[in-house]
């Protein structure tokens, strides 16, 4: 037998070992929570590790449209058990208006901590808390005037393996000039139905209550039906493979008497890793 045939397999590189350990930790962390689909619009209590890019088209009462490329989404990372850190590159806004300019929006960050969770077989629920922040990097008024922070509490409960509800309550708080800029309370509810292994149908209610600022006392509410497909695994026969694709589509319909836009098309693409 030659020396080559006796040689041991090549030792994995440090980068390969690091990635394997990180992927294993992320898989173990997600195995402790329900495997529900991440909704199109609403914040979600689950811990996820994806790169997400959304595309939205808003229609105003004046007939103008605004496309958002990226829609304030980006990296969702699991750095440690029970934790998620998000990095949101600025979205790009394209407007068909003579009074508004195209340009980049605000950069955002988010930290989420999963307080308690049980998978479908042993409880089927989850409770989390998160703190988001945005920074006024937008061009040509395509963002907020001041930095904001958004604390949110999130929860979900499943009923069997097909139905689940998600809910979140939070607020967007400007770090400066709060009286003139105003504060916004967000309340979101989601009903999901898993129609098939890779197909989830959802109905969201997205409500915003404005306190102070130019919209003081107003309520804006949307109903959002949507559909989510995935995760479509890239390597389905490879044990432990995490990589895959999730696609989603839906539309927000305004149900409140006052609303800044309507018929908002939402398209979502998520690369899980």
N, C-alpha and C positions, 0 to 999 in steps of 0.2 A: 504493500500500500504506500502511495507516495505521500510526501510531507504535506502537499496541498490538500489531499483528501482528509488528513487528520486535523487540519487547521480549524480552529473554533470560528463560529459565526462572527461577523464584524460587529464590534461594540457600537451601539447607537451613540450618536453625537450628543453633546450636552443640550443642544437645541431640541433634538428629538426626545430626549428624556424629559426635558422641561415641558414640552407640549403634551406628551403622554400623561404626565402627572397632573397637569392643569385640566386636560380633557376628562380624566378620570374623576377628579374632584368635582368638576361641573356636572358630570353625569350623576354622581352620587348625591349631590345637592338637589338636583331636579327630581330625582327619584323619590324624595321625601315630600313632594307636593303633588297636587292633582295635575294631570296632563291636559289641561284645557287649552284651547286656542287663545292666542293674544288678540284682543279686539282691534277693530280698525281705528277708532278714535279715542276711546276712553283709556285712562290709566289702568294698569292691571296689577294685581297683588303678586303674581307669580314671578319667580326669578328666571330670567332668560339670558341666553348668550347668542346674539345674532348681530349682523349688520343689517340695518333696515333703512330703506329709502322709500318715502311716500311721495305721491304726486296728487295735488288737489287742484280743482278748478271751482272758484267761487263766482257766483253771479249776483250782482247787486240789483236793487230796484231800478237804478238808472240805466240798466242794460249793459254795464261794463263787466268785463270778466278779468279775473286775476288767477294766473297759474302759479303755483308754488312747487318748485322742483327740489325735493328733499323734505319739505314740510316739517322742518325742525326735528327730524329723526337722525339716527346715526348708529354708533356702536353701543350695544348692551353687553356688558362684560360681567363675568362672575369671578372676582378676584379672590374670594374666600367663601367658605360655607355660609349660607344665609344672607349673603350680600350681593348687591348688583350696583355697578357704577356705569353711568351712561355718559357718553361724549357726543354732543350734537353739533356737527358743523353747521355753518349758516346756510339756510335755504336760499334759493334764488327766485325772485319774484318777477314775473312778466305780466305787465298790465296793458290793456288796450284802452288807455285813457289819456286824454290830452293834458290832464292836470296832475297825473302821477307818473313817476319815472320807474323804470325797471332797476333792479339792484339786489344786492345781497342783504339778508336779514341778520338776526342776532345769533350769537353763539350761546349754547346752553350746556349745563352739566346737571347730573342728578345722582343722588345716593339713595339706595333703597335697602332696608333691613327687613327680612322676613321674621316676624315675631313668633308665629306658630303655624304649623301646617301638617296635614296628613293626606296621603294619597287616597285614591278612590276606594281601595279595599279596607282602609282602616280609619275612616272618619270623613274624608272627602271635603276638606275645608282649608282655608288659608287666611291669615291676617298679616298685613305688612304696613310699614310706614316709610315715607320717603320725603326727601327735601330736594327740590329742584331750584336751579338758579339760571337766570339769563343775563347776558351782558350786552349793552347797547352798541353793537358793532354794525348795525344796519346802515345801508346807504340810502340817501334820498328819502328819508322817513319810512323806510321799509323795516322798521323795528320800533322798540320802545325808546322813550327819551332817557329813561333811567334803568339801572339794573333792578331786577325783581327777584324775590324768593317765593317759592311755592311749596309750603308744607302740605302733606296729604296723608290721610289714613285710608287704607284699602282693605277690602275683604271679599271673600267669595265662598259659596257653598254649592256643592254638587248634589244631585238627586239621581242616584244610579250612575250609569256610565254614559248617558246621553244628554241629560239636562244639567245646566248649572247657571247660577246667577252671580254676577260680580257687581260691586258697588264701590264708589270712592267719594270722599268729601275733602275738599282742599280749598286753598285760597291763594290768589296771586297778589303779592304785597310789594309795592314799589319801595325801594330803599331811600328815596328822596322825593320830596314834594307830594307826599301821599294825599294831602287834602285836594290838590288840584288834579292829580292823576287818577285818584280813586283806587279802591280795592275791589277785587272780584272774587266771589265765592263760587266754586264749581262743584256741582253734584252730578255724578254720572251713574247710570244703572245699565246693566247689560244682561240680556237673556240669550243663552247659547244652546243650540241643539246640534249634537253630533249625529248627522244623518248617515255617515259612513266613516270608515277608518280615516280617510283623508279629507273628508268634507264636513265643514261646520257652517251652520247658518246662524245668524245673530240678528238681534234687534236691540239697538242702543237708544237711551234717552240721555241727551247731553244738555244740561241746564247751567246757565251762568247768571248770577245775581250781582248787580253793580251797586256799589256803595261809594258815594262821593264821585268827584270828577264829572266829565261831560255827560255821562250816562247814568247819573245818580238815580236810584229807584227803579231802574229798568230791569226787566227779565228777558233773557234770550234763551229760547228752547228749540232743540232739534230732535227729530226722530230719525234714526239712522239704521235702515236695513242693510245687511251686508252678507257676504259669503267669503269663506276662507278655505283655501285648498292647500293641504300639506300636513306634515312635512314630507316632501318628496325626496327621499334619500338618494344621494349621488352613488353610494356604494352599498346597496341593500344587502348584499351577501357578505359584507365584511363585518365581522364581529366588533362591536364597540364603536362603529363609525357614527359620528355625530353630524357630519356635513349633509346639508339638504337645503331645499328651497320651499318657502311658503309664499303663496300669492293670495291677495285679497282685493275685493272691490265692493263698493257700496255708494250710497248717496245720502247726504243730509238734507232733510226737508224741514223747513222752519215751521213751527207750530205756535209760536208766540206772535202777538200782534206787532211787536217791534223786533226787528232783526236787521243786522248789518249786511247780511247776504242770504242767499237761498240756493237750493239745488246744487249743493257742493258735492261734486264728484270726488271720490277718494279711491285711489289706486295704491296698492302696497306690495312691495317686494322685499322679502327677508331671506338673507343667507345665514343659515344656522351653522355654527361651528363649535 
